[in-house]
Every structure is written in C-alpha cells, then in structure tokens.
Amino acid sequence: HIVAGTIIIMYDQEKKAISAKIAGIEQDYQNVILSSSQYYVNQHFCLHIVTVMGTAHRLTELSDKLTAIKGIKHGKLVMRLNIFFCLNGNTFLLFCVTVVND
C-alpha cells in the first residue's frame, strides 16, 4: 500500500553538520520525498518538515535515519493510508487511516 505522511524533526540550527546530514539522507530518498522545508523557530532551533509518499516501510526507514542523526532534539513520522477507487477513469478518495509512528 502507498501511504502519505510527514516527518517532523527539530534541531539546533547552530550545528551546521546536522543540516548537511539531513540533505545527504534526503538525496537517497528522492523517490518518496514530495517536499522538504525548514522553518527557523528562534535563534537556536530549526523545524524541518518533510512531506513524503511511498510504502510505509520506506517512509519508516527514512524517518528512522533522520531521527537517528546526533543532535536531533525531536522527531516524528505521521502516515496516512489513502484508499482510492476509480470510476470511469476518475480517481476518488474513499477514506483515510492515520498511523502515528512513535
């Protein structure tokens, strides 16, 4: 099944090696990353949000690698299983199931 989700991580922006490690890992997962954004919460902390879509296994693997980086203060993956159906060539969303990976 294909799921969509978001990986949220918080880290100290003064540690430049962290953002380089994030970029390196994200390069290996370009096929599941839809977008990647950074928001500077204050002079110390950066909120990094990655929007993803792929198999739950692949998204969990990416999340585990990102949150394992030394210096990450907080990390979480939230996934949503989207159930679609087709009718006359049109795709419709039937229902969603949210899965939180702690």
N, CA, C and O atoms as a Tinker XYZ file with bonds, in Angstrom:
   408  protein
     1  N      0.834000   -1.190000    0.000000    73     2
     2  CA     0.000000    0.000000    0.000000    64     1     3
     3  C      0.873000    1.247000    0.000000    63     2     4     5
     4  O      1.930000    1.281000    0.631000    81     3
     5  N      0.424000    2.252000   -0.705000    73     3     6
     6  CA     1.097000    3.539000   -0.731000    64     5     7
     7  C      0.453000    4.435000    0.328000    63     6     8     9
     8  O     -0.771000    4.550000    0.402000    81     7
     9  N      1.289000    5.058000    1.137000    73     7    10
    10  CA     0.815000    5.963000    2.173000    64     9    11
    11  C      1.458000    7.330000    1.971000    63    10    12    13
    12  O      2.500000    7.456000    1.328000    81    11
    13  N      0.822000    8.339000    2.527000    73    11    14
    14  CA     1.376000    9.691000    2.528000    64    13    15
    15  C      1.669000   10.052000    3.966000    63    14    16    17
    16  O      1.033000    9.532000    4.883000    81    15
    17  N      2.618000   10.931000    4.169000    73    15    18
    18  CA     2.940000   11.300000    5.535000    64    17    19
    19  C      3.828000   12.514000    5.639000    63    18    20    21
    20  O      4.197000   13.142000    4.647000    81    19
    21  N      4.157000   12.822000    6.882000    73    19    22
    22  CA     5.025000   13.943000    7.202000    64    21    23
    23  C      6.023000   13.492000    8.257000    63    22    24    25
    24  O      5.668000   12.827000    9.230000    81    23
    25  N      7.273000   13.868000    8.043000    73    23    26
    26  CA     8.315000   13.653000    9.046000    64    25    27
    27  C      8.670000   15.032000    9.591000    63    26    28    29
    28  O      9.011000   15.942000    8.837000    81    27
    29  N      8.587000   15.171000   10.905000    73    27    30
    30  CA     8.876000   16.446000   11.554000    64    29    31
    31  C     10.068000   16.238000   12.481000    63    30    32    33
    32  O     10.053000   15.353000   13.336000    81    31
    33  N     11.104000   17.062000   12.304000    73    31    34
    34  CA    12.261000   16.996000   13.194000    64    33    35
    35  C     12.631000   18.404000   13.652000    63    34    36    37
    36  O     12.434000   19.378000   12.926000    81    35
    37  N     13.165000   18.493000   14.853000    73    35    38
    38  CA    13.600000   19.755000   15.444000    64    37    39
    39  C     15.054000   19.588000   15.844000    63    38    40    41
    40  O     15.433000   18.584000   16.447000    81    39
    41  N     15.868000   20.587000   15.502000    73    39    42
    42  CA    17.283000   20.508000   15.859000    64    41    43
    43  C     17.870000   21.890000   16.066000    63    42    44    45
    44  O     17.276000   22.899000   15.685000    81    43
    45  N     19.045000   21.921000   16.677000    73    43    46
    46  CA    19.776000   23.155000   16.936000    64    45    47
    47  C     20.416000   23.603000   15.630000    63    46    48    49
    48  O     21.305000   22.925000   15.114000    81    47
    49  N     19.978000   24.732000   15.092000    73    47    50
    50  CA    20.460000   25.189000   13.796000    64    49    51
    51  C     21.917000   25.639000   13.808000    63    50    52    53
    52  O     22.528000   25.789000   12.750000    81    51
    53  N     22.475000   25.855000   14.993000    73    51    54
    54  CA    23.873000   26.279000   15.072000    64    53    55
    55  C     24.832000   25.125000   14.777000    63    54    56    57
    56  O     26.013000   25.352000   14.512000    81    55
    57  N     24.337000   23.905000   14.821000    73    55    58
    58  CA    25.153000   22.729000   14.495000    64    57    59
    59  C     24.995000   22.450000   13.002000    63    58    60    61
    60  O     24.101000   21.713000   12.588000    81    59
    61  N     25.869000   23.044000   12.211000    73    59    62
    62  CA    25.764000   23.002000   10.744000    64    61    63
    63  C     25.853000   21.594000   10.175000    63    62    64    65
    64  O     25.297000   21.327000    9.109000    81    63
    65  N     26.537000   20.690000   10.861000    73    63    66
    66  CA    26.683000   19.323000   10.358000    64    65    67
    67  C     25.334000   18.603000   10.278000    63    66    68    69
    68  O     25.162000   17.709000    9.449000    81    67
    69  N     24.391000   18.978000   11.119000    73    67    70
    70  CA    23.081000   18.318000   11.123000    64    69    71
    71  C     22.354000   18.552000    9.804000    63    70    72    73
    72  O     21.846000   17.605000    9.205000    81    71
    73  N     22.299000   19.803000    9.343000    73    71    74
    74  CA    21.579000   20.072000    8.093000    64    73    75
    75  C     22.266000   19.404000    6.906000    63    74    76    77
    76  O     21.593000   19.003000    5.957000    81    75
    77  N     23.581000   19.278000    6.941000    73    75    78
    78  CA    24.301000   18.571000    5.868000    64    77    79
    79  C     23.964000   17.083000    5.879000    63    78    80    81
    80  O     23.812000   16.473000    4.821000    81    79
    81  N     23.846000   16.499000    7.066000    73    79    82
    82  CA    23.482000   15.080000    7.167000    64    81    83
    83  C     22.056000   14.849000    6.693000    63    82    84    85
    84  O     21.776000   13.856000    6.022000    81    83
    85  N     21.154000   15.764000    7.039000    73    83    86
    86  CA    19.760000   15.662000    6.583000    64    85    87
    87  C     19.717000   15.672000    5.056000    63    86    88    89
    88  O     19.054000   14.837000    4.442000    81    87
    89  N     20.427000   16.622000    4.451000    73    87    90
    90  CA    20.450000   16.732000    2.984000    64    89    91
    91  C     21.018000   15.471000    2.345000    63    90    92    93
    92  O     20.516000   15.021000    1.316000    81    91
    93  N     22.046000   14.903000    2.935000    73    91    94
    94  CA    22.638000   13.674000    2.406000    64    93    95
    95  C     21.678000   12.505000    2.436000    63    94    96    97
    96  O     21.594000   11.740000    1.475000    81    95
    97  N     20.955000   12.363000    3.532000    73    95    98
    98  CA    19.975000   11.275000    3.658000    64    97    99
    99  C     18.823000   11.497000    2.681000    63    98   100   101
   100  O     18.368000   10.561000    2.024000    81    99
   101  N     18.354000   12.743000    2.590000    73    99   102
   102  CA    17.233000   13.031000    1.690000    64   101   103
   103  C     17.579000   12.743000    0.225000    63   102   104   105
   104  O     16.697000   12.395000   -0.560000    81   103
   105  N     18.831000   12.883000   -0.140000    73   103   106
   106  CA    19.252000   12.566000   -1.513000    64   105   107
   107  C     18.965000   11.105000   -1.859000    63   106   108   109
   108  O     18.603000   10.787000   -2.992000    81   107
   109  N     19.129000   10.224000   -0.878000    73   107   110
   110  CA    18.904000    8.793000   -1.095000    64   109   111
   111  C     17.421000    8.419000   -1.143000    63   110   112   113
   112  O     17.080000    7.293000   -1.505000    81   111
   113  N     16.540000    9.351000   -0.783000    73   111   114
   114  CA    15.105000    9.067000   -0.713000    64   113   115
   115  C     14.289000   10.025000   -1.582000    63   114   116   117
   116  O     13.126000   10.298000   -1.284000    81   115
   117  N     14.888000   10.529000   -2.642000    73   115   118
   118  CA    14.188000   11.477000   -3.521000    64   117   119
   119  C     12.918000   10.895000   -4.124000    63   118   120   121
   120  O     11.982000   11.628000   -4.445000    81   119
   121  N     12.887000    9.583000   -4.277000    73   119   122
   122  CA    11.711000    8.954000   -4.901000    64   121   123
   123  C     10.479000    8.954000   -3.992000    63   122   124   125
   124  O      9.378000    8.681000   -4.470000    81   123
   125  N     10.631000    9.252000   -2.698000    73   123   126
   126  CA     9.477000    9.303000   -1.794000    64   125   127
   127  C      9.249000   10.694000   -1.201000    63   126   128   129
   128  O      8.214000   10.928000   -0.577000    81   127
   129  N     10.182000   11.611000   -1.380000    73   127   130
   130  CA    10.057000   12.952000   -0.805000    64   129   131
   131  C      9.329000   13.865000   -1.787000    63   130   132   133
   132  O      9.766000   14.056000   -2.921000    81   131
   133  N      8.208000   14.426000   -1.326000    73   131   134
   134  CA     7.436000   15.372000   -2.130000    64   133   135
   135  C      7.930000   16.799000   -1.907000    63   134   136   137
   136  O      7.997000   17.591000   -2.847000    81   135
   137  N      8.278000   17.124000   -0.657000    73   135   138
   138  CA     8.805000   18.448000   -0.340000    64   137   139
   139  C      9.582000   18.377000    0.967000    63   138   140   141
   140  O      9.394000   17.473000    1.781000    81   139
   141  N     10.457000   19.358000    1.141000    73   139   142
   142  CA    11.278000   19.448000    2.348000    64   141   143
   143  C     11.457000   20.920000    2.667000    63   142   144   145
   144  O     11.942000   21.685000    1.833000    81   143
   145  N     11.067000   21.323000    3.876000    73   143   146
   146  CA    11.108000   22.740000    4.257000    64   145   147
   147  C     11.729000   22.915000    5.632000    63   146   148   149
   148  O     11.619000   22.050000    6.500000    81   147
   149  N     12.379000   24.046000    5.806000    73   147   150
   150  CA    12.956000   24.397000    7.100000    64   149   151
   151  C     12.342000   25.704000    7.580000    63   150   152   153
   152  O     12.157000   26.643000    6.806000    81   151
   153  N     12.033000   25.747000    8.864000    73   151   154
   154  CA    11.488000   26.946000    9.491000    64   153   155
   155  C     12.328000   27.240000   10.725000    63   154   156   157
   156  O     12.520000   26.373000   11.578000    81   155
   157  N     12.821000   28.459000   10.812000    73   155   158
   158  CA    13.664000   28.832000   11.944000    64   157   159
   159  C     12.772000   29.377000   13.049000    63   158   160   161
   160  O     12.250000   30.489000   12.961000    81   159
   161  N     12.610000   28.570000   14.087000    73   159   162
   162  CA    11.693000   28.878000   15.181000    64   161   163
   163  C     12.220000   30.039000   16.023000    63   162   164   165
   164  O     11.465000   30.934000   16.402000    81   163
   165  N     13.500000   30.016000   16.305000    73   163   166
   166  CA    14.161000   31.103000   17.020000    64   165   167
   167  C     15.640000   31.059000   16.646000    63   166   168   169
   168  O     16.008000   30.383000   15.686000    81   167
   169  N     16.479000   31.756000   17.375000    73   167   170
   170  CA    17.892000   31.812000   17.003000    64   169   171
   171  C     18.618000   30.489000   17.194000    63   170   172   173
   172  O     19.744000   30.327000   16.723000    81   171
   173  N     17.986000   29.544000   17.879000    73   171   174
   174  CA    18.645000   28.264000   18.127000    64   173   175
   175  C     18.031000   27.097000   17.367000    63   174   176   177
   176  O     18.754000   26.235000   16.867000    81   175
   177  N     16.712000   27.061000   17.275000    73   175   178
   178  CA    16.063000   25.852000   16.777000    64   177   179
   179  C     15.482000   25.988000   15.383000    63   178   180   181
   180  O     14.948000   27.028000   14.998000    81   179
   181  N     15.607000   24.887000   14.634000    73   179   182
   182  CA    15.065000   24.778000   13.293000    64   181   183
   183  C     14.044000   23.644000   13.278000    63   182   184   185
   184  O     14.301000   22.555000   13.792000    81   183
   185  N     12.884000   23.913000   12.683000    73   183   186
   186  CA    11.852000   22.902000   12.485000    64   185   187
   187  C     11.950000   22.471000   11.027000    63   186   188   189
   188  O     11.802000   23.293000   10.122000    81   187
   189  N     12.198000   21.190000   10.801000    73   187   190
   190  CA    12.373000   20.652000    9.448000    64   189   191
   191  C     11.198000   19.717000    9.176000    63   190   192   193
   192  O     10.960000   18.769000    9.925000    81   191
   193  N     10.467000   19.992000    8.099000    73   191   194
   194  CA     9.275000   19.209000    7.753000    64   193   195
   195  C      9.471000   18.585000    6.375000    63   194   196   197
   196  O      9.764000   19.277000    5.400000    81   195
   197  N      9.305000   17.265000    6.313000    73   195   198
   198  CA     9.462000   16.525000    5.068000    64   197   199
   199  C      8.119000   15.871000    4.742000    63   198   200   201
   200  O      7.605000   15.084000    5.537000    81   199
   201  N      7.551000   16.190000    3.582000    73   199   202
   202  CA     6.304000   15.583000    3.133000    64   201   203
   203  C      6.675000   14.417000    2.224000    63   202   204   205
   204  O      7.459000   14.573000    1.288000    81   203
   205  N      6.102000   13.244000    2.509000    73   203   206
   206  CA     6.526000   12.015000    1.831000    64   205   207
   207  C      5.337000   11.193000    1.349000    63   206   208   209
   208  O      4.219000   11.327000    1.847000    81   207
   209  N      5.612000   10.329000    0.352000    73   207   210
   210  CA     4.622000    9.362000   -0.123000    64   209   211
   211  C      5.363000    8.148000   -0.654000    63   210   212   213
   212  O      6.295000    8.278000   -1.447000    81   211
   213  N      4.948000    6.965000   -0.214000    73   211   214
   214  CA     5.574000    5.721000   -0.635000    64   213   215
   215  C      5.077000    4.588000    0.241000    63   214   216   217
   216  O      4.034000    4.701000    0.885000    81   215
   217  N      5.823000    3.499000    0.262000    73   215   218
   218  CA     5.429000    2.383000    1.130000    64   217   219
   219  C      5.724000    2.756000    2.582000    63   218   220   221
   220  O      6.650000    3.516000    2.862000    81   219
   221  N      4.940000    2.221000    3.483000    73   219   222
   222  CA     5.142000    2.500000    4.909000    64   221   223
   223  C      6.545000    2.101000    5.340000    63   222   224   225
   224  O      7.172000    2.789000    6.146000    81   223
   225  N      7.033000    1.001000    4.809000    73   223   226
   226  CA     8.380000    0.532000    5.153000    64   225   227
   227  C      9.432000    1.561000    4.752000    63   226   228   229
   228  O     10.330000    1.875000    5.533000    81   227
   229  N      9.317000    2.083000    3.537000    73   227   230
   230  CA    10.304000    3.054000    3.021000    64   229   231
   231  C     10.237000    4.370000    3.810000    63   230   232   233
   232  O     11.274000    4.960000    4.110000    81   231
   233  N      9.036000    4.827000    4.143000    73   231   234
   234  CA     8.890000    6.064000    4.912000    64   233   235
   235  C      9.423000    5.902000    6.326000    63   234   236   237
   236  O     10.052000    6.813000    6.863000    81   235
   237  N      9.176000    4.752000    6.928000    73   235   238
   238  CA     9.695000    4.482000    8.269000    64   237   239
   239  C     11.217000    4.419000    8.245000    63   238   240   241
   240  O     11.875000    4.916000    9.160000    81   239
   241  N     11.770000    3.822000    7.220000    73   239   242
   242  CA    13.224000    3.737000    7.060000    64   241   243
   243  C     13.831000    5.142000    6.977000    63   242   244   245
   244  O     14.829000    5.424000    7.641000    81   243
   245  N     13.247000    6.010000    6.178000    73   243   246
   246  CA    13.724000    7.387000    6.061000    64   245   247
   247  C     13.617000    8.114000    7.399000    63   246   248   249
   248  O     14.565000    8.769000    7.831000    81   247
   249  N     12.477000    7.998000    8.045000    73   247   250
   250  CA    12.266000    8.646000    9.340000    64   249   251
   251  C     13.279000    8.171000   10.378000    63   250   252   253
   252  O     13.836000    8.974000   11.125000    81   251
   253  N     13.510000    6.872000   10.417000    73   251   254
   254  CA    14.474000    6.318000   11.378000    64   253   255
   255  C     15.875000    6.881000   11.145000    63   254   256   257
   256  O     16.593000    7.176000   12.100000    81   255
   257  N     16.263000    7.029000    9.879000    73   255   258
   258  CA    17.592000    7.577000    9.573000    64   257   259
   259  C     17.690000    9.046000    9.962000    63   258   260   261
   260  O     18.700000    9.478000   10.517000    81   259
   261  N     16.647000    9.809000    9.672000    73   259   262
   262  CA    16.677000   11.232000   10.015000    64   261   263
   263  C     16.682000   11.458000   11.520000    63   262   264   265
   264  O     17.446000   12.283000   12.023000    81   263
   265  N     15.842000   10.738000   12.235000    73   263   266
   266  CA    15.744000   10.952000   13.678000    64   265   267
   267  C     16.929000   10.376000   14.444000    63   266   268   269
   268  O     17.122000   10.701000   15.616000    81   267
   269  N     17.723000    9.527000   13.798000    73   267   270
   270  CA    18.903000    8.951000   14.451000    64   269   271
   271  C     20.127000    9.870000   14.364000    63   270   272   273
   272  O     21.153000    9.589000   14.982000    81   271
   273  N     20.028000   10.957000   13.608000    73   271   274
   274  CA    21.154000   11.884000   13.490000    64   273   275
   275  C     21.446000   12.487000   14.863000    63   274   276   277
   276  O     20.541000   12.964000   15.547000    81   275
   277  N     22.705000   12.460000   15.250000    73   275   278
   278  CA    23.099000   13.013000   16.547000    64   277   279
   279  C     22.806000   14.510000   16.561000    63   278   280   281
   280  O     23.238000   15.244000   15.672000    81   279
   281  N     22.078000   14.949000   17.565000    73   279   282
   282  CA    21.725000   16.358000   17.706000    64   281   283
   283  C     20.268000   16.655000   17.405000    63   282   284   285
   284  O     19.797000   17.762000   17.662000    81   283
   285  N     19.544000   15.673000   16.860000    73   283   286
   286  CA    18.107000   15.865000   16.622000    64   285   287
   287  C     17.416000   15.869000   17.983000    63   286   288   289
   288  O     17.550000   14.922000   18.758000    81   287
   289  N     16.680000   16.933000   18.264000    73   287   290
   290  CA    16.018000   17.077000   19.572000    64   289   291
   291  C     14.668000   16.367000   19.607000    63   290   292   293
   292  O     14.258000   15.849000   20.646000    81   291
   293  N     13.982000   16.345000   18.469000    73   291   294
   294  CA    12.664000   15.711000   18.410000    64   293   295
   295  C     12.427000   15.249000   16.975000    63   294   296   297
   296  O     12.809000   15.931000   16.025000    81   295
   297  N     11.803000   14.099000   16.828000    73   295   298
   298  CA    11.472000   13.603000   15.501000    64   297   299
   299  C     10.243000   12.718000   15.547000    63   298   300   301
   300  O     10.060000   11.943000   16.486000    81   299
   301  N      9.390000   12.836000   14.518000    73   299   302
   302  CA     8.160000   12.038000   14.478000    64   301   303
   303  C      7.714000   11.850000   13.036000    63   302   304   305
   304  O      7.840000   12.753000   12.209000    81   303
   305  N      7.199000   10.676000   12.754000    73   303   306
   306  CA     6.605000   10.355000   11.463000    64   305   307
   307  C      5.115000   10.121000   11.662000    63   306   308   309
   308  O      4.710000    9.349000   12.531000    81   307
   309  N      4.307000   10.788000   10.854000    73   307   310
   310  CA     2.863000   10.546000   10.839000    64   309   311
   311  C      2.521000   10.139000    9.414000    63   310   312   313
   312  O      2.848000   10.845000    8.460000    81   311
   313  N      1.849000    8.977000    9.277000    73   311   314
   314  CA     1.481000    8.462000    7.958000    64   313   315
   315  C     -0.021000    8.345000    7.846000    63   314   316   317
   316  O     -0.724000    8.169000    8.841000    81   315
   317  N     -0.506000    8.447000    6.617000    73   315   318
   318  CA    -1.926000    8.288000    6.349000    64   317   319
   319  C     -2.081000    7.335000    5.177000    63   318   320   321
   320  O     -1.522000    7.555000    4.103000    81   319
   321  N     -2.842000    6.282000    5.396000    73   319   322
   322  CA    -3.163000    5.332000    4.333000    64   321   323
   323  C     -4.369000    5.868000    3.582000    63   322   324   325
   324  O     -5.443000    6.041000    4.157000    81   323
   325  N     -4.191000    6.125000    2.322000    73   323   326
   326  CA    -5.278000    6.637000    1.489000    64   325   327
   327  C     -5.843000    5.495000    0.655000    63   326   328   329
   328  O     -5.098000    4.813000   -0.049000    81   327
   329  N     -7.108000    5.290000    0.726000    73   327   330
   330  CA    -7.773000    4.250000   -0.046000    64   329   331
   331  C     -8.518000    4.942000   -1.204000    63   330   332   333
   332  O     -9.441000    5.728000   -0.992000    81   331
   333  N     -8.089000    4.623000   -2.418000    73   331   334
   334  CA    -8.661000    5.237000   -3.604000    64   333   335
   335  C     -9.456000    4.212000   -4.402000    63   334   336   337
   336  O     -9.214000    3.010000   -4.287000    81   335
   337  N    -10.384000    4.672000   -5.194000    73   335   338
   338  CA   -11.047000    3.807000   -6.165000    64   337   339
   339  C    -11.224000    4.590000   -7.464000    63   338   340   341
   340  O    -11.252000    5.820000   -7.463000    81   339
   341  N    -11.339000    3.873000   -8.548000    73   339   342
   342  CA   -11.504000    4.501000   -9.863000    64   341   343
   343  C    -12.907000    4.226000  -10.395000    63   342   344   345
   344  O    -13.445000    3.130000  -10.239000    81   343
   345  N    -13.484000    5.242000  -11.023000    73   343   346
   346  CA   -14.796000    5.111000  -11.632000    64   345   347
   347  C    -14.783000    5.953000  -12.908000    63   346   348   349
   348  O    -14.596000    7.169000  -12.865000    81   347
   349  N    -14.980000    5.296000  -14.022000    73   347   350
   350  CA   -14.992000    5.986000  -15.321000    64   349   351
   351  C    -13.728000    6.821000  -15.552000    63   350   352   353
   352  O    -13.799000    7.929000  -16.083000    81   351
   353  N    -12.582000    6.287000  -15.153000    73   351   354
   354  CA   -11.314000    6.975000  -15.385000    64   353   355
   355  C    -10.985000    8.055000  -14.379000    63   354   356   357
   356  O     -9.925000    8.672000  -14.473000    81   355
   357  N    -11.861000    8.304000  -13.417000    73   355   358
   358  CA   -11.609000    9.302000  -12.373000    64   357   359
   359  C    -11.221000    8.607000  -11.079000    63   358   360   361
   360  O    -11.776000    7.563000  -10.736000    81   359
   361  N    -10.265000    9.189000  -10.359000    73   359   362
   362  CA    -9.824000    8.622000   -9.085000    64   361   363
   363  C    -10.488000    9.384000   -7.945000    63   362   364   365
   364  O    -10.518000   10.614000   -7.939000    81   363
   365  N    -11.022000    8.633000   -6.975000    73   363   366
   366  CA   -11.699000    9.225000   -5.830000    64   365   367
   367  C    -11.084000    8.699000   -4.544000    63   366   368   369
   368  O    -10.696000    7.534000   -4.456000    81   367
   369  N    -10.998000    9.581000   -3.537000    73   367   370
   370  CA   -10.546000    9.186000   -2.211000    64   369   371
   371  C    -11.733000    8.597000   -1.475000    63   370   372   373
   372  O    -12.756000    9.259000   -1.303000    81   371
   373  N    -11.598000    7.340000   -1.036000    73   371   374
   374  CA   -12.679000    6.661000   -0.341000    64   373   375
   375  C    -12.627000    6.965000    1.160000    63   374   376   377
   376  O    -13.613000    7.420000    1.740000    81   375
   377  N    -11.477000    6.712000    1.783000    73   375   378
   378  CA   -11.303000    7.045000    3.197000    64   377   379
   379  C     -9.830000    7.072000    3.533000    63   378   380   381
   380  O     -8.998000    6.615000    2.748000    81   379
   381  N     -9.503000    7.605000    4.700000    73   379   382
   382  CA    -8.111000    7.726000    5.163000    64   381   383
   383  C     -7.964000    7.087000    6.520000    63   382   384   385
   384  O     -8.893000    7.115000    7.327000    81   383
   385  N     -6.809000    6.512000    6.779000    73   383   386
   386  CA    -6.468000    5.963000    8.084000    64   385   387
   387  C     -5.144000    6.581000    8.498000    63   386   388   389
   388  O     -4.167000    6.487000    7.755000    81   387
   389  N     -5.087000    7.210000    9.660000    73   387   390
   390  CA    -3.855000    7.836000   10.118000    64   389   391
   391  C     -3.091000    6.887000   11.031000    63   390   392   393
   392  O     -3.660000    6.280000   11.939000    81   391
   393  N     -1.790000    6.770000   10.773000    73   391   394
   394  CA    -0.910000    5.921000   11.569000    64   393   395
   395  C      0.193000    6.799000   12.130000    63   394   396   397
   396  O      0.890000    7.473000   11.370000    81   395
   397  N      0.366000    6.804000   13.442000    73   395   398
   398  CA     1.413000    7.591000   14.069000    64   397   399
   399  C      2.519000    6.646000   14.475000    63   398   400   401
   400  O      2.277000    5.659000   15.170000    81   399
   401  N      3.736000    6.942000   14.045000    73   399   402
   402  CA     4.911000    6.115000   14.354000    64   401   403
   403  C      5.691000    6.806000   15.455000    63   402   404   405
   404  O      6.323000    7.833000   15.208000    81   403
   405  N      5.661000    6.262000   16.676000    73   403   406
   406  CA     6.426000    6.855000   17.797000    64   405   407
   407  C      7.754000    6.181000   17.952000    63   406   408
   408  O      8.530000    6.542000   18.837000    81   407
